[in-house]
Amino acid sequence: MSTRSKPVSGWAVGFTAFAGAIMLMVGIFQAFAGLAAILNDEFFVRRPNYTYDIDITGWGWIHLIIGIIVAAAGFAVFSGAAWARAVGITIALLSAIANFFFIPVYPVWAVLIIALDVVVIWALATYTEDAAASRF
């Protein structure tokens, strides 16, 4: 008796690869934004009268660290491991929260990264073993 596995769905694999690539890109972008804030905290202009008083250099370190972790998690997603997808969802959620607080400093950038994080969460959450093994 042969044990044949079901064919892998191109959609499921494609969404996971997409999420991994977006995570790599978001992580690198976020790390560069963090470096910019660390090296020159006057690069970002803070808006007055915002509820959360943010130290730009401190947020630079936060973005640098989160960026490195997001990029590493994105690389791990390519392995296809379930733990990598779970870590990817968690890290993308933390990245979105961190960028929410960064909105008054760099609004367009922060909203773009939040949107990409939402896409990553969706792509990783929709991938299941059953979806990968399903037919079109």
ZALUMBA-239776 format. One record per atom (N, C-alpha, C): residue number from 1; residue in one letter; x, y, z. Coordinates in steps of 0.2 Angstrom, whole numbers. Atoms other than C-alpha are relative to their C-alpha. Layout:
BEGIN
<drendren nr="NUM" rest="A" u="X" v="Y" w="Z"/>
...
This chain:
BEGIN
<drendren nr="1" rest="M" u="4" v="-6" w="0"/>
<drendren nr="1" rest="M" u="0" v="0" w="0"/>
<drendren nr="1" rest="M" u="4" v="6" w="0"/>
<drendren nr="2" rest="S" u="-4" v="-6" w="0"/>
<drendren nr="2" rest="S" u="7" v="17" w="-5"/>
<drendren nr="2" rest="S" u="-3" v="5" w="4"/>
<drendren nr="3" rest="T" u="2" v="-6" w="-3"/>
<drendren nr="3" rest="T" u="6" v="32" w="5"/>
<drendren nr="3" rest="T" u="1" v="6" w="-4"/>
<drendren nr="4" rest="R" u="0" v="-6" w="4"/>
<drendren nr="4" rest="R" u="2" v="46" w="-7"/>
<drendren nr="4" rest="R" u="-3" v="6" w="4"/>
<drendren nr="5" rest="S" u="2" v="-6" w="-3"/>
<drendren nr="5" rest="S" u="1" v="63" w="0"/>
<drendren nr="5" rest="S" u="-4" v="5" w="-5"/>
<drendren nr="6" rest="K" u="4" v="-4" w="4"/>
<drendren nr="6" rest="K" u="-12" v="76" w="-7"/>
<drendren nr="6" rest="K" u="5" v="5" w="-3"/>
<drendren nr="7" rest="P" u="-4" v="-6" w="3"/>
<drendren nr="7" rest="P" u="-5" v="89" w="-19"/>
<drendren nr="7" rest="P" u="0" v="6" w="4"/>
<drendren nr="8" rest="V" u="-1" v="-6" w="-3"/>
<drendren nr="8" rest="V" u="1" v="105" w="-12"/>
<drendren nr="8" rest="V" u="-4" v="6" w="-4"/>
<drendren nr="9" rest="S" u="4" v="-6" w="4"/>
<drendren nr="9" rest="S" u="-11" v="120" w="-16"/>
<drendren nr="9" rest="S" u="5" v="6" w="-1"/>
<drendren nr="10" rest="G" u="-4" v="-6" w="2"/>
<drendren nr="10" rest="G" u="-2" v="134" w="-25"/>
<drendren nr="10" rest="G" u="-2" v="6" w="3"/>
<drendren nr="11" rest="W" u="3" v="-6" w="-3"/>
<drendren nr="11" rest="W" u="-13" v="147" w="-17"/>
<drendren nr="11" rest="W" u="3" v="0" w="7"/>
<drendren nr="12" rest="A" u="-2" v="0" w="-7"/>
<drendren nr="12" rest="A" u="-8" v="141" w="1"/>
<drendren nr="12" rest="A" u="8" v="1" w="0"/>
<drendren nr="13" rest="V" u="-8" v="-1" w="0"/>
<drendren nr="13" rest="V" u="11" v="140" w="-3"/>
<drendren nr="13" rest="V" u="1" v="8" w="-2"/>
<drendren nr="14" rest="G" u="-1" v="-7" w="3"/>
<drendren nr="14" rest="G" u="10" v="157" w="-13"/>
<drendren nr="14" rest="G" u="-2" v="5" w="6"/>
<drendren nr="15" rest="F" u="1" v="-5" w="-6"/>
<drendren nr="15" rest="F" u="2" v="166" w="2"/>
<drendren nr="15" rest="F" u="5" v="0" w="5"/>
<drendren nr="16" rest="T" u="-5" v="0" w="-5"/>
<drendren nr="16" rest="T" u="14" v="160" w="14"/>
<drendren nr="16" rest="T" u="7" v="3" w="-3"/>
<drendren nr="17" rest="A" u="-6" v="-3" w="2"/>
<drendren nr="17" rest="A" u="29" v="164" w="3"/>
<drendren nr="17" rest="A" u="-1" v="8" w="-1"/>
<drendren nr="18" rest="F" u="1" v="-7" w="0"/>
<drendren nr="18" rest="F" u="21" v="181" w="0"/>
<drendren nr="18" rest="F" u="1" v="4" w="7"/>
<drendren nr="19" rest="A" u="0" v="-3" w="-7"/>
<drendren nr="19" rest="A" u="19" v="184" w="19"/>
<drendren nr="19" rest="A" u="8" v="0" w="2"/>
<drendren nr="20" rest="G" u="-7" v="0" w="-1"/>
<drendren nr="20" rest="G" u="37" v="179" w="21"/>
<drendren nr="20" rest="G" u="4" v="5" w="-3"/>
<drendren nr="21" rest="A" u="-3" v="-6" w="4"/>
<drendren nr="21" rest="A" u="43" v="191" w="8"/>
<drendren nr="21" rest="A" u="-1" v="7" w="3"/>
<drendren nr="22" rest="I" u="2" v="-6" w="-3"/>
<drendren nr="22" rest="I" u="33" v="205" w="15"/>
<drendren nr="22" rest="I" u="3" v="1" w="7"/>
<drendren nr="23" rest="M" u="-3" v="-1" w="-6"/>
<drendren nr="23" rest="M" u="40" v="202" w="32"/>
<drendren nr="23" rest="M" u="7" v="2" w="0"/>
<drendren nr="24" rest="L" u="-7" v="-2" w="1"/>
<drendren nr="24" rest="L" u="58" v="202" w="26"/>
<drendren nr="24" rest="L" u="0" v="8" w="-2"/>
<drendren nr="25" rest="M" u="0" v="-7" w="2"/>
<drendren nr="25" rest="M" u="54" v="219" w="17"/>
<drendren nr="25" rest="M" u="-2" v="5" w="6"/>
<drendren nr="26" rest="V" u="2" v="-4" w="-6"/>
<drendren nr="26" rest="V" u="45" v="226" w="32"/>
<drendren nr="26" rest="V" u="5" v="1" w="5"/>
<drendren nr="27" rest="G" u="-5" v="0" w="-5"/>
<drendren nr="27" rest="G" u="58" v="221" w="44"/>
<drendren nr="27" rest="G" u="6" v="4" w="-2"/>
<drendren nr="28" rest="I" u="-6" v="-4" w="3"/>
<drendren nr="28" rest="I" u="72" v="229" w="33"/>
<drendren nr="28" rest="I" u="-2" v="7" w="0"/>
<drendren nr="29" rest="F" u="2" v="-7" w="0"/>
<drendren nr="29" rest="F" u="62" v="245" w="31"/>
<drendren nr="29" rest="F" u="0" v="3" w="7"/>
<drendren nr="30" rest="Q" u="1" v="-2" w="-7"/>
<drendren nr="30" rest="Q" u="58" v="246" w="49"/>
<drendren nr="30" rest="Q" u="7" v="1" w="4"/>
<drendren nr="31" rest="A" u="-6" v="-1" w="-3"/>
<drendren nr="31" rest="A" u="76" v="243" w="54"/>
<drendren nr="31" rest="A" u="4" v="6" w="-3"/>
<drendren nr="32" rest="F" u="-3" v="-6" w="3"/>
<drendren nr="32" rest="F" u="82" v="257" w="42"/>
<drendren nr="32" rest="F" u="-3" v="6" w="3"/>
<drendren nr="33" rest="A" u="3" v="-6" w="-4"/>
<drendren nr="33" rest="A" u="69" v="269" w="50"/>
<drendren nr="33" rest="A" u="3" v="0" w="7"/>
<drendren nr="34" rest="G" u="-3" v="0" w="-7"/>
<drendren nr="34" rest="G" u="76" v="264" w="67"/>
<drendren nr="34" rest="G" u="7" v="3" w="0"/>
<drendren nr="35" rest="L" u="-6" v="-3" w="0"/>
<drendren nr="35" rest="L" u="93" v="267" w="62"/>
<drendren nr="35" rest="L" u="0" v="8" w="-2"/>
<drendren nr="36" rest="A" u="1" v="-7" w="1"/>
<drendren nr="36" rest="A" u="88" v="284" w="55"/>
<drendren nr="36" rest="A" u="-1" v="4" w="6"/>
<drendren nr="37" rest="A" u="2" v="-4" w="-6"/>
<drendren nr="37" rest="A" u="80" v="289" w="71"/>
<drendren nr="37" rest="A" u="6" v="-1" w="6"/>
<drendren nr="38" rest="I" u="-5" v="0" w="-4"/>
<drendren nr="38" rest="I" u="95" v="283" w="81"/>
<drendren nr="38" rest="I" u="6" v="4" w="-2"/>
<drendren nr="39" rest="L" u="-6" v="-4" w="2"/>
<drendren nr="39" rest="L" u="109" v="291" w="71"/>
<drendren nr="39" rest="L" u="-2" v="8" w="-1"/>
<drendren nr="40" rest="N" u="2" v="-7" w="1"/>
<drendren nr="40" rest="N" u="99" v="307" w="68"/>
<drendren nr="40" rest="N" u="-7" v="1" w="2"/>
<drendren nr="41" rest="D" u="7" v="0" w="-2"/>
<drendren nr="41" rest="D" u="84" v="310" w="79"/>
<drendren nr="41" rest="D" u="-3" v="6" w="-2"/>
<drendren nr="42" rest="E" u="4" v="-5" w="3"/>
<drendren nr="42" rest="E" u="80" v="326" w="71"/>
<drendren nr="42" rest="E" u="-2" v="-1" w="-7"/>
<drendren nr="43" rest="F" u="2" v="2" w="6"/>
<drendren nr="43" rest="F" u="77" v="317" w="55"/>
<drendren nr="43" rest="F" u="-8" v="0" w="0"/>
<drendren nr="44" rest="F" u="7" v="0" w="-1"/>
<drendren nr="44" rest="F" u="59" v="314" w="61"/>
<drendren nr="44" rest="F" u="-2" v="6" w="3"/>
<drendren nr="45" rest="V" u="3" v="-6" w="-3"/>
<drendren nr="45" rest="V" u="48" v="329" w="65"/>
<drendren nr="45" rest="V" u="-6" v="-2" w="4"/>
<drendren nr="46" rest="R" u="6" v="2" w="-4"/>
<drendren nr="46" rest="R" u="37" v="326" w="80"/>
<drendren nr="46" rest="R" u="-5" v="6" w="0"/>
<drendren nr="47" rest="R" u="6" v="-5" w="0"/>
<drendren nr="47" rest="R" u="20" v="334" w="80"/>
<drendren nr="47" rest="R" u="-2" v="2" w="7"/>
<drendren nr="48" rest="P" u="2" v="-2" w="-7"/>
<drendren nr="48" rest="P" u="15" v="344" w="95"/>
<drendren nr="48" rest="P" u="-7" v="-2" w="2"/>
<drendren nr="49" rest="N" u="6" v="2" w="-3"/>
<drendren nr="49" rest="N" u="1" v="340" w="107"/>
<drendren nr="49" rest="N" u="-3" v="-7" w="-2"/>
<drendren nr="50" rest="Y" u="3" v="7" w="1"/>
<drendren nr="50" rest="Y" u="0" v="321" w="104"/>
<drendren nr="50" rest="Y" u="0" v="-3" w="7"/>
<drendren nr="51" rest="T" u="1" v="4" w="-6"/>
<drendren nr="51" rest="T" u="-6" v="310" w="118"/>
<drendren nr="51" rest="T" u="6" v="-3" w="3"/>
<drendren nr="52" rest="Y" u="-6" v="4" w="-2"/>
<drendren nr="52" rest="Y" u="10" v="299" w="119"/>
<drendren nr="52" rest="Y" u="6" v="4" w="-2"/>
<drendren nr="53" rest="D" u="-6" v="-4" w="1"/>
<drendren nr="53" rest="D" u="26" v="309" w="121"/>
<drendren nr="53" rest="D" u="5" v="-5" w="-1"/>
<drendren nr="54" rest="I" u="-5" v="5" w="3"/>
<drendren nr="54" rest="I" u="39" v="299" w="111"/>
<drendren nr="54" rest="I" u="7" v="3" w="0"/>
<drendren nr="55" rest="D" u="-7" v="-2" w="1"/>
<drendren nr="55" rest="D" u="57" v="300" w="112"/>
<drendren nr="55" rest="D" u="3" v="-3" w="-6"/>
<drendren nr="56" rest="I" u="-1" v="2" w="6"/>
<drendren nr="56" rest="I" u="63" v="298" w="95"/>
<drendren nr="56" rest="I" u="6" v="-5" w="0"/>
<drendren nr="57" rest="T" u="-6" v="5" w="0"/>
<drendren nr="57" rest="T" u="80" v="289" w="99"/>
<drendren nr="57" rest="T" u="-3" v="-6" w="3"/>
<drendren nr="58" rest="G" u="2" v="6" w="-3"/>
<drendren nr="58" rest="G" u="71" v="277" w="110"/>
<drendren nr="58" rest="G" u="-5" v="-4" w="-5"/>
<drendren nr="59" rest="W" u="4" v="3" w="5"/>
<drendren nr="59" rest="W" u="58" v="273" w="97"/>
<drendren nr="59" rest="W" u="4" v="-3" w="-6"/>
<drendren nr="60" rest="G" u="-5" v="3" w="5"/>
<drendren nr="60" rest="G" u="73" v="271" w="85"/>
<drendren nr="60" rest="G" u="2" v="-7" w="2"/>
<drendren nr="61" rest="W" u="-2" v="6" w="-2"/>
<drendren nr="61" rest="W" u="79" v="257" w="95"/>
<drendren nr="61" rest="W" u="-5" v="-5" w="0"/>
<drendren nr="62" rest="I" u="6" v="5" w="0"/>
<drendren nr="62" rest="I" u="62" v="249" w="97"/>
<drendren nr="62" rest="I" u="-1" v="-2" w="-8"/>
<drendren nr="63" rest="H" u="1" v="1" w="7"/>
<drendren nr="63" rest="H" u="60" v="250" w="78"/>
<drendren nr="63" rest="H" u="6" v="-4" w="-3"/>
<drendren nr="64" rest="L" u="-6" v="4" w="2"/>
<drendren nr="64" rest="L" u="78" v="243" w="75"/>
<drendren nr="64" rest="L" u="-1" v="-7" w="2"/>
<drendren nr="65" rest="I" u="0" v="7" w="-3"/>
<drendren nr="65" rest="I" u="75" v="228" w="86"/>
<drendren nr="65" rest="I" u="-6" v="-4" w="-3"/>
<drendren nr="66" rest="I" u="6" v="4" w="3"/>
<drendren nr="66" rest="I" u="57" v="224" w="80"/>
<drendren nr="66" rest="I" u="2" v="-1" w="-8"/>
<drendren nr="67" rest="G" u="-1" v="1" w="7"/>
<drendren nr="67" rest="G" u="63" v="226" w="62"/>
<drendren nr="67" rest="G" u="5" v="-6" w="-1"/>
<drendren nr="68" rest="I" u="-4" v="6" w="1"/>
<drendren nr="68" rest="I" u="77" v="213" w="64"/>
<drendren nr="68" rest="I" u="-4" v="-6" w="2"/>
<drendren nr="69" rest="I" u="4" v="6" w="-2"/>
<drendren nr="69" rest="I" u="65" v="201" w="73"/>
<drendren nr="69" rest="I" u="-5" v="-1" w="-6"/>
<drendren nr="70" rest="V" u="5" v="1" w="5"/>
<drendren nr="70" rest="V" u="52" v="204" w="59"/>
<drendren nr="70" rest="V" u="3" v="-4" w="-6"/>
<drendren nr="71" rest="A" u="-4" v="3" w="6"/>
<drendren nr="71" rest="A" u="65" v="200" w="45"/>
<drendren nr="71" rest="A" u="2" v="-7" w="2"/>
<drendren nr="72" rest="A" u="-2" v="7" w="-2"/>
<drendren nr="72" rest="A" u="71" v="185" w="55"/>
<drendren nr="72" rest="A" u="-6" v="-5" w="-1"/>
<drendren nr="73" rest="A" u="6" v="4" w="0"/>
<drendren nr="73" rest="A" u="53" v="178" w="57"/>
<drendren nr="73" rest="A" u="-2" v="-1" w="-7"/>
<drendren nr="74" rest="G" u="2" v="0" w="7"/>
<drendren nr="74" rest="G" u="50" v="182" w="38"/>
<drendren nr="74" rest="G" u="4" v="-6" w="-3"/>
<drendren nr="75" rest="F" u="-4" v="5" w="3"/>
<drendren nr="75" rest="F" u="65" v="171" w="34"/>
<drendren nr="75" rest="F" u="-2" v="-7" w="2"/>
<drendren nr="76" rest="A" u="2" v="7" w="-2"/>
<drendren nr="76" rest="A" u="59" v="157" w="45"/>
<drendren nr="76" rest="A" u="-7" v="-2" w="-3"/>
<drendren nr="77" rest="V" u="6" v="1" w="3"/>
<drendren nr="77" rest="V" u="42" v="158" w="37"/>
<drendren nr="77" rest="V" u="1" v="-5" w="-6"/>
<drendren nr="78" rest="F" u="-2" v="4" w="6"/>
<drendren nr="78" rest="F" u="50" v="151" w="21"/>
<drendren nr="78" rest="F" u="1" v="-8" w="2"/>
<drendren nr="79" rest="S" u="-1" v="7" w="-2"/>
<drendren nr="79" rest="S" u="54" v="135" w="31"/>
<drendren nr="79" rest="S" u="-7" v="-4" w="0"/>
<drendren nr="80" rest="G" u="7" v="4" w="1"/>
<drendren nr="80" rest="G" u="35" v="131" w="31"/>
<drendren nr="80" rest="G" u="-2" v="-2" w="7"/>
<drendren nr="81" rest="A" u="2" v="3" w="-7"/>
<drendren nr="81" rest="A" u="35" v="127" w="50"/>
<drendren nr="81" rest="A" u="-6" v="4" w="3"/>
<drendren nr="82" rest="A" u="5" v="-3" w="-3"/>
<drendren nr="82" rest="A" u="20" v="130" w="60"/>
<drendren nr="82" rest="A" u="2" v="5" w="5"/>
<drendren nr="83" rest="W" u="-3" v="-5" w="-5"/>
<drendren nr="83" rest="W" u="30" v="139" w="74"/>
<drendren nr="83" rest="W" u="2" v="6" w="-3"/>
<drendren nr="84" rest="A" u="-3" v="-6" w="3"/>
<drendren nr="84" rest="A" u="37" v="151" w="61"/>
<drendren nr="84" rest="A" u="-6" v="4" w="-2"/>
<drendren nr="85" rest="R" u="6" v="-4" w="1"/>
<drendren nr="85" rest="R" u="19" v="156" w="56"/>
<drendren nr="85" rest="R" u="-3" v="3" w="6"/>
<drendren nr="86" rest="A" u="2" v="-2" w="-6"/>
<drendren nr="86" rest="A" u="14" v="158" w="74"/>
<drendren nr="86" rest="A" u="4" v="6" w="2"/>
<drendren nr="87" rest="V" u="-4" v="-6" w="-2"/>
<drendren nr="87" rest="V" u="29" v="169" w="78"/>
<drendren nr="87" rest="V" u="-1" v="6" w="-5"/>
<drendren nr="88" rest="G" u="1" v="-6" w="5"/>
<drendren nr="88" rest="G" u="26" v="179" w="61"/>
<drendren nr="88" rest="G" u="-6" v="4" w="2"/>
<drendren nr="89" rest="I" u="6" v="-4" w="-2"/>
<drendren nr="89" rest="I" u="8" v="183" w="67"/>
<drendren nr="89" rest="I" u="1" v="4" w="6"/>
<drendren nr="90" rest="T" u="-1" v="-4" w="-6"/>
<drendren nr="90" rest="T" u="14" v="188" w="84"/>
<drendren nr="90" rest="T" u="4" v="6" w="-1"/>
<drendren nr="91" rest="I" u="-4" v="-6" w="1"/>
<drendren nr="91" rest="I" u="28" v="199" w="78"/>
<drendren nr="91" rest="I" u="-3" v="5" w="-5"/>
<drendren nr="92" rest="A" u="3" v="-5" w="4"/>
<drendren nr="92" rest="A" u="18" v="207" w="64"/>
<drendren nr="92" rest="A" u="-5" v="4" w="4"/>
<drendren nr="93" rest="L" u="4" v="-3" w="-4"/>
<drendren nr="93" rest="L" u="5" v="211" w="77"/>
<drendren nr="93" rest="L" u="4" v="6" w="5"/>
<drendren nr="94" rest="L" u="-4" v="-4" w="-4"/>
<drendren nr="94" rest="L" u="18" v="219" w="88"/>
<drendren nr="94" rest="L" u="3" v="6" w="-4"/>
<drendren nr="95" rest="S" u="-2" v="-6" w="5"/>
<drendren nr="95" rest="S" u="25" v="229" w="73"/>
<drendren nr="95" rest="S" u="-5" v="5" w="-1"/>
<drendren nr="96" rest="A" u="6" v="-5" w="2"/>
<drendren nr="96" rest="A" u="8" v="236" w="69"/>
<drendren nr="96" rest="A" u="-1" v="4" w="6"/>
<drendren nr="97" rest="I" u="1" v="-4" w="-7"/>
<drendren nr="97" rest="I" u="6" v="241" w="88"/>
<drendren nr="97" rest="I" u="5" v="6" w="0"/>
<drendren nr="98" rest="A" u="-5" v="-5" w="-1"/>
<drendren nr="98" rest="A" u="23" v="250" w="88"/>
<drendren nr="98" rest="A" u="-1" v="5" w="-5"/>
<drendren nr="99" rest="N" u="1" v="-5" w="5"/>
<drendren nr="99" rest="N" u="19" v="259" w="72"/>
<drendren nr="99" rest="N" u="-6" v="4" w="1"/>
<drendren nr="100" rest="F" u="5" v="-4" w="-2"/>
<drendren nr="100" rest="F" u="3" v="265" w="78"/>
<drendren nr="100" rest="F" u="2" v="6" w="5"/>
<drendren nr="101" rest="F" u="-2" v="-6" w="-4"/>
<drendren nr="101" rest="F" u="12" v="275" w="91"/>
<drendren nr="101" rest="F" u="5" v="4" w="-3"/>
<drendren nr="102" rest="F" u="-5" v="-4" w="4"/>
<drendren nr="102" rest="F" u="24" v="281" w="78"/>
<drendren nr="102" rest="F" u="-4" v="4" w="-5"/>
<drendren nr="103" rest="I" u="4" v="-4" w="5"/>
<drendren nr="103" rest="I" u="10" v="289" w="67"/>
<drendren nr="103" rest="I" u="1" v="7" w="1"/>
<drendren nr="104" rest="P" u="-1" v="-7" w="0"/>
<drendren nr="104" rest="P" u="12" v="306" w="74"/>
<drendren nr="104" rest="P" u="7" v="3" w="-3"/>
<drendren nr="105" rest="V" u="-7" v="-2" w="2"/>
<drendren nr="105" rest="V" u="31" v="306" w="70"/>
<drendren nr="105" rest="V" u="1" v="-1" w="-8"/>
<drendren nr="106" rest="Y" u="-1" v="2" w="7"/>
<drendren nr="106" rest="Y" u="30" v="298" w="52"/>
<drendren nr="106" rest="Y" u="-7" v="-3" w="-2"/>
<drendren nr="107" rest="P" u="7" v="3" w="1"/>
<drendren nr="107" rest="P" u="11" v="296" w="48"/>
<drendren nr="107" rest="P" u="0" v="-5" w="-7"/>
<drendren nr="108" rest="V" u="1" v="4" w="6"/>
<drendren nr="108" rest="V" u="12" v="289" w="30"/>
<drendren nr="108" rest="V" u="4" v="-6" w="0"/>
<drendren nr="109" rest="W" u="-4" v="6" w="0"/>
<drendren nr="109" rest="W" u="26" v="277" w="33"/>
<drendren nr="109" rest="W" u="-3" v="-5" w="5"/>
<drendren nr="110" rest="A" u="3" v="4" w="-5"/>
<drendren nr="110" rest="A" u="18" v="271" w="49"/>
<drendren nr="110" rest="A" u="-6" v="-4" w="-2"/>
<drendren nr="111" rest="V" u="6" v="3" w="3"/>
<drendren nr="111" rest="V" u="1" v="268" w="41"/>
<drendren nr="111" rest="V" u="2" v="-5" w="-5"/>
<drendren nr="112" rest="L" u="-2" v="5" w="5"/>
<drendren nr="112" rest="L" u="9" v="259" w="26"/>
<drendren nr="112" rest="L" u="3" v="-7" w="4"/>
<drendren nr="113" rest="I" u="-3" v="6" w="-3"/>
<drendren nr="113" rest="I" u="19" v="247" w="38"/>
<drendren nr="113" rest="I" u="-6" v="-4" w="4"/>
<drendren nr="114" rest="I" u="6" v="3" w="-3"/>
<drendren nr="114" rest="I" u="3" v="244" w="48"/>
<drendren nr="114" rest="I" u="-4" v="-4" w="-5"/>
<drendren nr="115" rest="A" u="4" v="4" w="5"/>
<drendren nr="115" rest="A" u="-6" v="239" w="32"/>
<drendren nr="115" rest="A" u="3" v="-6" w="-2"/>
<drendren nr="116" rest="L" u="-4" v="5" w="2"/>
<drendren nr="116" rest="L" u="8" v="228" w="27"/>
<drendren nr="116" rest="L" u="0" v="-6" w="5"/>
<drendren nr="117" rest="D" u="1" v="4" w="-5"/>
<drendren nr="117" rest="D" u="7" v="220" w="44"/>
<drendren nr="117" rest="D" u="-6" v="-4" w="0"/>
<drendren nr="118" rest="V" u="6" v="3" w="1"/>
<drendren nr="118" rest="V" u="-11" v="217" w="42"/>
<drendren nr="118" rest="V" u="-1" v="-6" w="-5"/>
<drendren nr="119" rest="V" u="-1" v="5" w="6"/>
<drendren nr="119" rest="V" u="-8" v="208" w="25"/>
<drendren nr="119" rest="V" u="3" v="-6" w="2"/>
<drendren nr="120" rest="V" u="-4" v="6" w="-2"/>
<drendren nr="120" rest="V" u="5" v="197" w="33"/>
<drendren nr="120" rest="V" u="-4" v="-4" w="5"/>
<drendren nr="121" rest="I" u="4" v="4" w="-5"/>
<drendren nr="121" rest="I" u="-6" v="192" w="48"/>
<drendren nr="121" rest="I" u="-6" v="-4" w="-4"/>
<drendren nr="122" rest="W" u="5" v="3" w="4"/>
<drendren nr="122" rest="W" u="-20" v="188" w="35"/>
<drendren nr="122" rest="W" u="3" v="-6" w="-3"/>
<drendren nr="123" rest="A" u="-3" v="5" w="4"/>
<drendren nr="123" rest="A" u="-9" v="178" w="24"/>
<drendren nr="123" rest="A" u="3" v="-6" w="4"/>
<drendren nr="124" rest="L" u="-2" v="5" w="-4"/>
<drendren nr="124" rest="L" u="-1" v="168" w="38"/>
<drendren nr="124" rest="L" u="-6" v="-4" w="4"/>
<drendren nr="125" rest="A" u="6" v="3" w="-3"/>
<drendren nr="125" rest="A" u="-18" v="165" w="47"/>
<drendren nr="125" rest="A" u="-4" v="-4" w="-4"/>
<drendren nr="126" rest="T" u="4" v="4" w="5"/>
<drendren nr="126" rest="T" u="-26" v="158" w="31"/>
<drendren nr="126" rest="T" u="3" v="-6" w="-2"/>
<drendren nr="127" rest="Y" u="-3" v="6" w="2"/>
<drendren nr="127" rest="Y" u="-13" v="145" w="28"/>
<drendren nr="127" rest="Y" u="-1" v="-5" w="6"/>
<drendren nr="128" rest="T" u="1" v="6" w="-5"/>
<drendren nr="128" rest="T" u="-17" v="128" w="36"/>
<drendren nr="128" rest="T" u="3" v="-6" w="-4"/>
<drendren nr="129" rest="E" u="-3" v="6" w="3"/>
<drendren nr="129" rest="E" u="-10" v="111" w="33"/>
<drendren nr="129" rest="E" u="-6" v="-3" w="-5"/>
<drendren nr="130" rest="D" u="5" v="3" w="5"/>
<drendren nr="130" rest="D" u="-27" v="106" w="25"/>
<drendren nr="130" rest="D" u="0" v="5" w="-6"/>
<drendren nr="131" rest="A" u="0" v="-5" w="6"/>
<drendren nr="131" rest="A" u="-26" v="122" w="13"/>
<drendren nr="131" rest="A" u="6" v="-2" w="-4"/>
<drendren nr="132" rest="A" u="-6" v="1" w="4"/>
<drendren nr="132" rest="A" u="-9" v="117" w="8"/>
<drendren nr="132" rest="A" u="-1" v="-7" w="-4"/>
<drendren nr="133" rest="A" u="1" v="7" w="3"/>
<drendren nr="133" rest="A" u="-15" v="99" w="4"/>
<drendren nr="133" rest="A" u="-6" v="0" w="-4"/>
<drendren nr="134" rest="S" u="6" v="0" w="4"/>
<drendren nr="134" rest="S" u="-31" v="104" w="-5"/>
<drendren nr="134" rest="S" u="1" v="1" w="-7"/>
<drendren nr="135" rest="R" u="-1" v="-1" w="7"/>
<drendren nr="135" rest="R" u="-34" v="104" w="-23"/>
<drendren nr="135" rest="R" u="-4" v="6" w="-2"/>
<drendren nr="136" rest="F" u="3" v="-6" w="2"/>
<drendren nr="136" rest="F" u="-40" v="119" w="-33"/>
<drendren nr="136" rest="F" u="-7" v="-1" w="-1"/>
